[in-house]
Amino acid sequence: MIKRALIIGAGIAGIQASLDIANSGYEVVLVEKEPSIGGHMAQLSETFPTLDCSQCIMTPRTVEVGHHENIKLYTYSELDSVARDSNGDFTARIRRRAAYVDWDVCTGCGACVEKCPFKVESLFERGIGPRKVVYTLSPQAVPNKPVIDADNCRYLQSKWDIEAGRLPAVDAKGNPAKPKCGACAKFCPTGAILWDQQDQIFEEKVGAVIVATGFDLFPQSRLPEYGGGKLPDVVDGLAFERLLAASGPTAGKVRRPSDGMEPKEVVFVQCSGSRDPERGVPYCSKICCMYTAKQAILYKHRVHDGQAYVFYIDVRAGGKGYEEFLNRAMEEDSVMYLRGKVSRLFQDGDKIMVKGADTLSNRTVEIAADMVVLATAVLPRATNRQVAEMLGLAIDDNDFYTANDEELEPMVTAVPGVFMAGTALGPKDIPETVAQASGAAAKVLSLFQRGKNS
Ligand SMILES: Cc1cc2nc3c(=O)[nH]c(=O)nc-3n(C[C@H](O)[C@H](O)[C@H](O)COP(=O)(O)OP(=O)(O)OC[C@H]3O[C@@H](n4cnc5c(N)ncnc54)[C@H](O)[C@@H]3O)c2cc1C
């Protein structure tokens, strides 16, 4: 068998598994669909229950992955297909999307990003901050190489319009028409912009696979009673992380998106979409109670005269130091916990009116909030079915990957040589994710030592 592993997804699960295997002397092919690695952990401000800075604890690992001689990293890439031979080895076809930048020539100096005159909403910043059309995901991005967002690039769009005859081929003076803009190429000191770059296909042979493709969040548009994603000052948990993060659009200052005001009353709504079979999410998202407590604490650390309210159905704090962390939120940081559901919220002038019930005192509650943070449900990736089909994996009723033996071998699939780790299997926090990733890596290593994957 080929003693080389393919890992799909470079969030903290994929990173941990890659490093464990690579540091044991085996090669790893790590495939990540975004331009850089880190997954959702790269978006977090600080982590519960220690309040460590997320970037600070993750950066040594991302940098190690970026430089590791045993790790071959494909970013901006996805699995196109996978075939298995009679030895049980896999041939993976990996598609790297056109970035319109030659990464072998690019030095990561950032001149293209600086000179690009156009900004669009950044998905990494959850829509509360902009990015340039030429961009890297974050200042600490690994690899630190930019990509051009073709959908919003004036040069590429006008070039393609001229080529397809949608724009005239000659200008008013009869000269061949030139595409608009092109500032990035003009200022790039190494000539790294490649306007004609195409998607590329690479083939890699491996003896084992780990699926670590992570999670998505329930879209606010599916919560019409909470504004349906149309109220700018009603944000989800990840957007609030970006507001709290020193590397975020407000440099860690809590400012509400609509007018930049410092919010003095913030309402956090747990179970926004979770534990709701009618919305197709019957399960508990497991991390929301803890990250909401963390966000309420961090909000109070930033806005000393602010008040945080948390609406909860019940509080689930099963983890080392978690219950104590929650008590700290209530006792030391005076976060007001209200047991009950928010029935509806709506814009009233510059306030968000939050109507709910406090089931402990049996009264209805109405809060005129400056901002609302929804702890939206953890969802499986929309592409899970596609990846599962390619590899022959099973997925559960909720579309998370599922193991053959959920109790004793939770990271082992029914397909010999294919393992999985992290939130691709269901909601979990970072400690549980890395423990499972190391478990999946150990399974791969034992396979390599046995020399047989079928
Ligand atoms: C608001 C919020 C706050 C949180 N705060 C904390 C906290 O304080 N402490 C804590 O312990 N946990 C926290 N968590 C949970 C934490 O984010 C997760 O435990 C962790 O990010 C899971 O890592 P992962 O690698 O499984 O998934 P992800 O971070 O989702 O990474 C998966 C990676 O796979 C890539 N990918 C997906 N599909 C493909 C594909 N088909 N091909 C190639 N690549 C693919 C993705 O782009 C991504 O980079 C928080 C979560 C949220 C939502």
The ligand as an SDF file (V2000), in Angstrom:
LIG
                    3D

 53 58  0  0  0  0  0  0  0  0999 V2000
  -19.5320   31.4950   16.8430 C   0  0  0  0  0  0  0  0  0  0  0  0
  -18.6640   30.3290   17.2200 C   0  0  0  0  0  0  0  0  0  0  0  0
  -17.7780   30.4440   18.2760 C   0  0  0  0  0  0  0  0  0  0  0  0
  -17.0070   29.3510   18.6780 C   0  0  0  0  0  0  0  0  0  0  0  0
  -16.1670   29.4890   19.7580 N   0  0  0  0  0  0  0  0  0  0  0  0
  -15.4790   28.4140   20.1950 C   0  0  0  0  0  0  0  0  0  0  0  0
  -14.6360   28.5120   21.3520 C   0  0  0  0  0  0  0  0  0  0  0  0
  -14.4920   29.5890   21.9510 O   0  0  0  0  0  0  0  0  0  0  0  0
  -14.0030   27.3780   21.8060 N   0  0  0  0  0  0  0  0  0  0  0  0
  -14.1630   26.1630   21.1760 C   0  0  0  0  0  0  0  0  0  0  0  0
  -13.6110   25.1620   21.6480 O   0  0  0  0  0  0  0  0  0  0  0  0
  -14.9290   26.0590   20.0530 N   0  0  0  0  0  0  0  0  0  0  0  0
  -15.5680   27.1450   19.5570 C   0  0  0  0  0  0  0  0  0  0  0  0
  -16.3320   27.0370   18.4110 N   0  0  0  0  0  0  0  0  0  0  0  0
  -16.3280   25.7450   17.6760 C   0  0  0  0  0  0  0  0  0  0  0  0
  -15.1320   25.6640   16.7060 C   0  0  0  0  0  0  0  0  0  0  0  0
  -15.2720   26.6770   15.7370 O   0  0  0  0  0  0  0  0  0  0  0  0
  -15.1150   24.2850   16.0360 C   0  0  0  0  0  0  0  0  0  0  0  0
  -15.0010   23.3030   17.0370 O   0  0  0  0  0  0  0  0  0  0  0  0
  -13.9350   24.1140   15.0730 C   0  0  0  0  0  0  0  0  0  0  0  0
  -13.7890   25.2080   14.2200 O   0  0  0  0  0  0  0  0  0  0  0  0
  -14.1680   22.8420   14.2390 C   0  0  0  0  0  0  0  0  0  0  0  0
  -13.0960   22.6480   13.3530 O   0  0  0  0  0  0  0  0  0  0  0  0
  -13.2380   21.7090   12.0720 P   0  0  0  0  0  0  0  0  0  0  0  0
  -11.8640   21.5850   11.5000 O   0  0  0  0  0  0  0  0  0  0  0  0
  -13.9720   20.4770   12.4130 O   0  0  0  0  0  0  0  0  0  0  0  0
  -14.1960   22.4980   11.0570 O   0  0  0  0  0  0  0  0  0  0  0  0
  -14.0240   23.8850   10.2400 P   0  0  0  0  0  0  0  0  0  0  0  0
  -13.4480   24.9300   11.1020 O   0  0  0  0  0  0  0  0  0  0  0  0
  -15.3560   24.1230    9.6250 O   0  0  0  0  0  0  0  0  0  0  0  0
  -12.9520   23.5260    9.1040 O   0  0  0  0  0  0  0  0  0  0  0  0
  -13.2690   22.7090    8.0110 C   0  0  0  0  0  0  0  0  0  0  0  0
  -12.4060   23.1140    6.8220 C   0  0  0  0  0  0  0  0  0  0  0  0
  -12.7050   22.2660    5.7000 O   0  0  0  0  0  0  0  0  0  0  0  0
  -12.8120   23.0620    4.5140 C   0  0  0  0  0  0  0  0  0  0  0  0
  -13.6930   22.3460    3.5790 N   0  0  0  0  0  0  0  0  0  0  0  0
  -15.0200   22.1550    3.6770 C   0  0  0  0  0  0  0  0  0  0  0  0
  -15.4720   21.4000    2.6560 N   0  0  0  0  0  0  0  0  0  0  0  0
  -14.3900   21.1130    1.8840 C   0  0  0  0  0  0  0  0  0  0  0  0
  -14.2040   20.3580    0.6930 C   0  0  0  0  0  0  0  0  0  0  0  0
  -15.2200   19.7460    0.0960 N   0  0  0  0  0  0  0  0  0  0  0  0
  -12.9600   20.2750    0.1750 N   0  0  0  0  0  0  0  0  0  0  0  0
  -11.9080   20.9020    0.7680 C   0  0  0  0  0  0  0  0  0  0  0  0
  -12.0320   21.6380    1.9130 N   0  0  0  0  0  0  0  0  0  0  0  0
  -13.2460   21.7160    2.4710 C   0  0  0  0  0  0  0  0  0  0  0  0
  -13.3840   24.3800    5.0090 C   0  0  0  0  0  0  0  0  0  0  0  0
  -13.1420   25.4330    4.1060 O   0  0  0  0  0  0  0  0  0  0  0  0
  -12.6630   24.5520    6.3590 C   0  0  0  0  0  0  0  0  0  0  0  0
  -11.4310   25.2170    6.2160 O   0  0  0  0  0  0  0  0  0  0  0  0
  -17.1010   28.1210   17.9760 C   0  0  0  0  0  0  0  0  0  0  0  0
  -17.9670   28.0130   16.8780 C   0  0  0  0  0  0  0  0  0  0  0  0
  -18.7530   29.1030   16.5120 C   0  0  0  0  0  0  0  0  0  0  0  0
  -19.7170   28.9640   15.3590 C   0  0  0  0  0  0  0  0  0  0  0  0
  1  2  1  0
  2  3  1  0
  2 52  2  0
  3  4  2  0
  4  5  1  0
  4 50  1  0
  5  6  2  0
  6  7  1  0
  6 13  1  0
  7  8  2  0
  7  9  1  0
  9 10  1  0
 10 11  2  0
 10 12  1  0
 12 13  2  0
 13 14  1  0
 14 15  1  0
 14 50  1  0
 15 16  1  0
 16 17  1  0
 16 18  1  0
 18 19  1  0
 18 20  1  0
 20 21  1  0
 20 22  1  0
 22 23  1  0
 23 24  1  0
 24 25  2  0
 24 26  1  0
 24 27  1  0
 27 28  1  0
 28 29  2  0
 28 30  1  0
 28 31  1  0
 31 32  1  0
 32 33  1  0
 33 34  1  0
 33 48  1  0
 34 35  1  0
 35 36  1  0
 35 46  1  0
 36 37  1  0
 36 45  1  0
 37 38  2  0
 38 39  1  0
 39 40  1  0
 39 45  2  0
 40 41  1  0
 40 42  2  0
 42 43  1  0
 43 44  2  0
 44 45  1  0
 46 47  1  0
 46 48  1  0
 48 49  1  0
 50 51  2  0
 51 52  1  0
 52 53  1  0
M  END
$$$$
